[in-house]
Amino acid sequence: MNATGHLRTGLMMSLLLLTGCVSEKPASTVQAPPFVFRSLKLEQKTKQGLMDWSLNSPEARYELNRRLVRARQPIGVLYKNGKPSFQVRSDLALVVNDGEQILLEGDVRLQQLNGSKLLIQGDRLRWRPQQGVLLIEQRPRATDKESRISASKAQLLQTTNDLTLKGIVKLERWSEDSDPSRPDTTLRTGLAQWNLDSGLLNAKGPVLAQRRDQEGTVLEQLQGKSLQGNTTVGDLKVMAPVIVQMPRQKGVLKAQDTTWNFRTQIVRSEQPFKAELDGTRIFGNAFEAQLQNTTVVIKGDCKIEQPSEALDATTCRWNWGTEEVLAEGNVLLKREANDQQTRASKLVGQVGEKGRITFTAPGGKVESQVRFPSDQSVDQSPRSRKSAPVEF
């Protein structure tokens, strides 16, 4: 086998050779029986003399005419820069043309030996050692402690640890104490490029992310054009146009490039956006939504509009779980009726039916201006002078 030259450095088989009975027929008409080995060890080094990969098996059969090795329960190691990078296991290995190609079948496992200790699995892996390419053709998936990513096909480059995910790519995430079979967050994209060392991830669209409760009901949904991010940091930036939907609140948010951190469950954008909450429209220069706390903060020139009414403030905070709204900083509330204007440092509101918000200023100072028509009489009764909540 060394004479073939297909394994550039080292091809060792040890040791016990078991052959079948020799036929009395002429050798020219009989196919040679396979060689059976108690153990098999294949190794290959780089041109620089560093270890490239190795493959061991407790039992193997070598068909001389076909230059084919069938190995049972193989265990291999992939090296990067001469250091172990992945351990490879499967039920069966076929070594074609004395190492030109290796086919792994059954329960295929690639265990990352450093970094995030990612486990890559599949049912069929086609390995071209000389090119350093591993192609998982059936059910590829990669799992760590809190997430799982899957695709139709996956290709790993041994020299760079670049993982290409093809078909519909799905990222699933669960909290530390949750059941991995019931992820609370899912993300779907098109073709994705992922470097396992740096965590850099680039994916084509369309992008669809969903967060669900324990019953499987969608709480929030995010859609975008494409995706860039880093899985080590946890930030995934979804490229515009971005649409965030909250079905229970009948809320829709339209934004520019938006970043989702799947570790902290925070969605944020530093660019202008607009949103609709049933019959209410909301605008701002930036926002940050804390999904775990069901709270969104509107930063920089917050505007809230409803029919015949409008509110301006420096910042607004809305908790869509409790339906509480807080407007702070140079708050100005305008109502078309009687040209009413109300100013305050802070107004507290509550979302009611059809998205209508009622604001009050508990314990705070409020200044109001109201313009009445000149021919309208003014009621001076004590009842008319009683203060009332500012409704918006």
VOSEVEX-523264 format. One record per residue (C-alpha): residue in three letters; z, x, y. Coordinates in steps of 0.1 Angstrom, whole numbers, padded with zeros to 4 digits, always signed. Example, Ala and Ser with C-alpha at 12.3 -4.5 7.8 and 13.67 -1.06 7.14 Angstrom:
2
ALA+0078+0123-0045/SER+0071+0137-0011/
This chain:
392
MET+0000+0000+0000/ASN+0006+0029+0024/ALA-0030+0039+0019/THR-0043+0007+0036/GLY-0032+0018+0070/HIS-0023-0017+0081/LEU+0013-0007+0085/ARG+0011+0022+0108/THR+0045+0036+0099/GLY+0065+0031+0068/LEU+0060+0006+0041/MET+0087+0009+0014/MET+0092-0012-0017/SER+0122-0005-0039/LEU+0125-0003-0067/LEU+0123-0020-0101/LEU+0088-0029-0111/LEU+0084-0057-0136/THR+0049-0064-0151/GLY+0035-0090-0174/CYS+0019-0084-0208/VAL-0013-0064-0208/SER-0043-0084-0220/GLU-0066-0070-0246/LYS-0097-0082-0227/PRO-0117-0057-0206/ALA-0100-0050-0172/SER-0132-0059-0154/THR-0129-0096-0164/VAL-0092-0101-0159/GLN-0073-0104-0126/ALA-0045-0079-0124/PRO-0010-0095-0128/PRO+0011-0094-0096/PHE+0037-0067-0092/VAL+0073-0081-0090/PHE+0099-0062-0070/ARG+0137-0067-0071/SER+0138-0059-0034/LEU+0113-0054-0006/LYS+0117-0036+0026/LEU+0090-0034+0053/GLU+0093-0015+0085/GLN+0071-0006+0114/LYS+0076+0017+0144/THR+0059+0019+0178/LYS+0036+0047+0188/GLN+0066+0063+0205/GLY+0085+0063+0172/LEU+0109+0035+0181/MET+0117+0007+0156/ASP+0094-0022+0162/TRP+0104-0046+0133/SER+0117-0047+0098/LEU+0116-0073+0070/ASN+0138-0074+0038/SER+0137-0097+0008/PRO+0157-0098-0024/GLU+0126-0105-0045/ALA+0089-0102-0038/ARG+0055-0104-0057/TYR+0025-0083-0046/GLU-0010-0094-0055/LEU-0030-0063-0054/ASN-0065-0078-0053/ARG-0056-0101-0024/ARG-0033-0076-0007/LEU-0007-0104-0004/VAL+0031-0103-0007/ARG+0051-0133-0014/ALA+0088-0127-0004/ARG+0118-0150-0011/GLN+0146-0156+0015/PRO+0133-0129+0039/ILE+0155-0115+0067/GLY+0139-0095+0095/VAL+0148-0079+0128/LEU+0127-0077+0159/TYR+0133-0048+0182/LYS+0128-0044+0220/ASN+0127-0009+0234/GLY+0141+0003+0201/LYS+0171-0020+0201/PRO+0176-0051+0180/SER+0165-0082+0199/PHE+0162-0111+0173/GLN+0171-0116+0137/VAL+0146-0136+0117/ARG+0152-0158+0086/SER+0132-0182+0066/ASP+0128-0196+0031/LEU+0095-0179+0023/ALA+0074-0151+0037/LEU+0037-0144+0030/VAL+0027-0108+0041/VAL-0011-0109+0045/ASN-0034-0078+0044/ASP-0004-0055+0039/GLY+0013-0065+0072/GLU-0016-0076+0094/GLN-0001-0110+0095/ILE+0032-0125+0083/LEU+0036-0162+0077/LEU+0072-0176+0075/GLU+0078-0211+0062/GLY+0107-0234+0055/ASP+0139-0232+0077/VAL+0126-0206+0102/ARG+0154-0192+0125/LEU+0151-0166+0152/GLN+0186-0158+0164/GLN+0188-0139+0197/LEU+0212-0110+0193/ASN+0221-0106+0230/GLY+0221-0125+0263/SER+0226-0162+0258/LYS+0224-0159+0220/LEU+0196-0186+0219/LEU+0187-0199+0185/ILE+0149-0207+0181/GLN+0140-0228+0150/GLY+0109-0242+0134/ASP+0093-0251+0101/ARG+0063-0226+0102/LEU+0059-0193+0121/ARG+0028-0172+0122/TRP+0036-0136+0131/ARG+0012-0109+0141/PRO+0033-0077+0141/GLN+0007-0053+0156/GLN+0003-0076+0187/GLY+0040-0085+0188/VAL+0032-0123+0188/LEU+0052-0150+0170/LEU+0037-0185+0170/ILE+0059-0214+0159/GLU+0035-0241+0148/GLN+0058-0268+0136/ARG+0088-0284+0154/PRO+0098-0255+0176/ARG+0131-0259+0194/ALA+0156-0235+0211/THR+0193-0243+0213/ASP+0223-0229+0231/LYS+0259-0243+0235/GLU+0249-0270+0260/SER+0212-0275+0259/ARG+0181-0278+0237/ILE+0144-0273+0245/SER+0116-0284+0223/ALA+0078-0286+0223/SER+0047-0291+0201/LYS+0041-0254+0197/ALA+0059-0222+0210/GLN+0048-0186+0213/LEU+0071-0156+0217/LEU+0060-0122+0229/GLN+0082-0096+0213/THR+0078-0069+0240/THR+0087-0091+0270/ASN+0107-0120+0254/ASP+0083-0145+0272/LEU+0084-0179+0255/THR+0054-0202+0260/LEU+0061-0239+0253/LYS+0030-0260+0247/GLY+0025-0298+0246/ILE+0052-0321+0259/VAL+0082-0299+0267/LYS+0116-0316+0266/LEU+0149-0301+0278/GLU+0181-0319+0267/ARG+0215-0312+0280/TRP+0250-0324+0271/SER+0285-0317+0284/GLU+0307-0292+0266/ASP+0327-0318+0247/SER+0298-0343+0241/ASP+0277-0349+0210/PRO+0245-0328+0211/SER+0226-0357+0193/ARG+0233-0379+0224/PRO+0224-0358+0255/ASP+0233-0372+0289/THR+0204-0355+0307/THR+0167-0351+0296/LEU+0139-0333+0314/ARG+0102-0336+0303/THR+0073-0313+0316/GLY+0039-0300+0306/LEU+0031-0264+0296/ALA+0061-0241+0303/GLN+0066-0204+0306/TRP+0102-0192+0300/ASN+0115-0156+0301/LEU+0146-0154+0278/ASP+0159-0123+0295/SER+0158-0134+0332/GLY+0159-0171+0327/LEU+0129-0177+0349/LEU+0111-0210+0341/ASN+0078-0223+0354/ALA+0064-0256+0341/LYS+0034-0278+0348/GLY+0038-0315+0355/PRO+0043-0343+0355/VAL+0081-0337+0356/LEU+0104-0365+0346/ALA+0142-0361+0345/GLN+0167-0388+0335/ARG+0205-0391+0334/ARG+0220-0417+0311/ASP+0254-0432+0304/GLN+0270-0434+0269/GLU+0251-0466+0261/GLY+0218-0449+0270/THR+0212-0468+0302/VAL+0193-0448+0329/LEU+0216-0440+0358/GLU+0192-0419+0378/GLN+0155-0408+0373/LEU+0137-0380+0391/GLN+0099-0375+0391/GLY+0079-0346+0405/LYS+0047-0326+0405/SER+0058-0293+0388/LEU+0089-0272+0382/GLN+0102-0237+0390/GLY+0136-0225+0383/ASN+0161-0202+0365/THR+0180-0214+0335/THR+0206-0186+0338/VAL+0216-0198+0373/GLY+0210-0235+0364/ASP+0187-0243+0393/LEU+0154-0261+0387/LYS+0132-0268+0417/VAL+0110-0298+0414/MET+0079-0296+0436/ALA+0068-0324+0460/PRO+0062-0353+0460/VAL+0096-0361+0445/ILE+0108-0396+0437/VAL+0144-0403+0428/GLN+0153-0438+0415/MET+0187-0455+0409/PRO+0179-0487+0390/ARG+0213-0503+0392/GLN+0214-0500+0430/LYS+0177-0508+0434/GLY+0175-0475+0453/VAL+0145-0453+0457/LEU+0144-0419+0475/LYS+0112-0400+0484/ALA+0116-0363+0492/GLN+0099-0330+0495/ASP+0108-0300+0472/THR+0141-0309+0455/THR+0165-0286+0435/TRP+0184-0299+0405/ASN+0213-0278+0391/PHE+0218-0290+0356/ARG+0251-0272+0353/THR+0268-0287+0383/GLN+0247-0319+0382/ILE+0239-0316+0419/VAL+0205-0326+0433/ARG+0197-0313+0468/SER+0168-0309+0493/GLU+0168-0291+0527/GLN+0137-0311+0539/PRO+0133-0345+0555/PHE+0134-0375+0532/LYS+0135-0413+0533/ALA+0151-0438+0510/GLU+0153-0475+0505/LEU+0184-0494+0492/ASP+0172-0529+0486/GLY+0167-0541+0522/THR+0180-0510+0539/ARG+0161-0479+0549/ILE+0178-0444+0552/PHE+0164-0412+0567/GLY+0177-0377+0571/ASN+0168-0340+0574/ALA+0185-0330+0542/PHE+0206-0344+0514/GLU+0229-0334+0486/ALA+0237-0358+0457/GLN+0266-0351+0434/LEU+0257-0370+0403/GLN+0290-0367+0386/ASN+0308-0382+0416/THR+0280-0407+0424/THR+0280-0395+0460/VAL+0251-0385+0483/VAL+0256-0367+0516/ILE+0229-0371+0543/LYS+0229-0340+0565/GLY+0214-0337+0600/ASP+0203-0368+0619/CYS+0212-0396+0595/LYS+0195-0428+0603/ILE+0201-0462+0587/GLU+0179-0491+0595/GLN+0180-0528+0586/PRO+0162-0558+0602/SER+0173-0560+0639/GLU+0199-0532+0634/ALA+0200-0494+0634/LEU+0226-0467+0631/ASP+0224-0430+0640/ALA+0250-0403+0631/THR+0253-0366+0624/THR+0261-0371+0587/CYS+0264-0400+0563/ARG+0281-0402+0530/TRP+0274-0429+0504/ASN+0292-0434+0471/TRP+0269-0456+0450/GLY+0296-0461+0425/THR+0321-0477+0449/GLU+0294-0488+0474/GLU+0314-0472+0503/VAL+0295-0457+0532/LEU+0309-0433+0558/ALA+0290-0423+0591/GLU+0304-0395+0611/GLY+0296-0376+0643/ASN+0282-0393+0675/VAL+0278-0426+0657/LEU+0256-0451+0676/LEU+0251-0486+0663/LYS+0224-0507+0679/ARG+0218-0544+0674/GLU+0189-0563+0689/ALA+0211-0593+0696/ASN+0222-0590+0732/ASP+0211-0554+0732/GLN+0245-0545+0717/GLN+0254-0508+0714/THR+0285-0495+0697/ARG+0296-0458+0699/ALA+0323-0442+0677/SER+0332-0408+0661/LYS+0334-0425+0627/LEU+0325-0458+0611/VAL+0334-0469+0576/GLY+0311-0493+0558/GLN+0307-0513+0526/VAL+0274-0522+0509/GLY+0272-0559+0502/GLU+0245-0583+0490/LYS+0209-0573+0494/GLY+0219-0538+0506/ARG+0236-0551+0538/ILE+0262-0528+0551/THR+0293-0540+0571/PHE+0309-0513+0593/THR+0344-0511+0607/ALA+0363-0484+0627/PRO+0399-0486+0613/GLY+0423-0469+0637/GLY+0395-0454+0657/LYS+0382-0459+0692/VAL+0350-0479+0696/GLU+0330-0484+0728/SER+0306-0514+0729/GLN+0281-0525+0754/VAL+0267-0560+0753/ARG+0240-0575+0777/PHE+0241-0612+0782/PRO+0214-0633+0799/SER+0223-0640+0836/ASP+0223-0678+0831/GLN+0246-0676+0800/SER+0282-0688+0806/VAL+0310-0665+0794/ASP+0338-0679+0774/GLN+0371-0665+0788/SER+0393-0681+0762/PRO+0418-0659+0744/ARG+0400-0665+0711/SER+0368-0650+0725/ARG+0386-0618+0735/LYS+0399-0611+0700/SER+0383-0579+0685/ALA+0362-0582+0654/PRO+0347-0558+0629/VAL+0314-0542+0638/GLU+0289-0556+0614/PHE+0258-0537+0605/
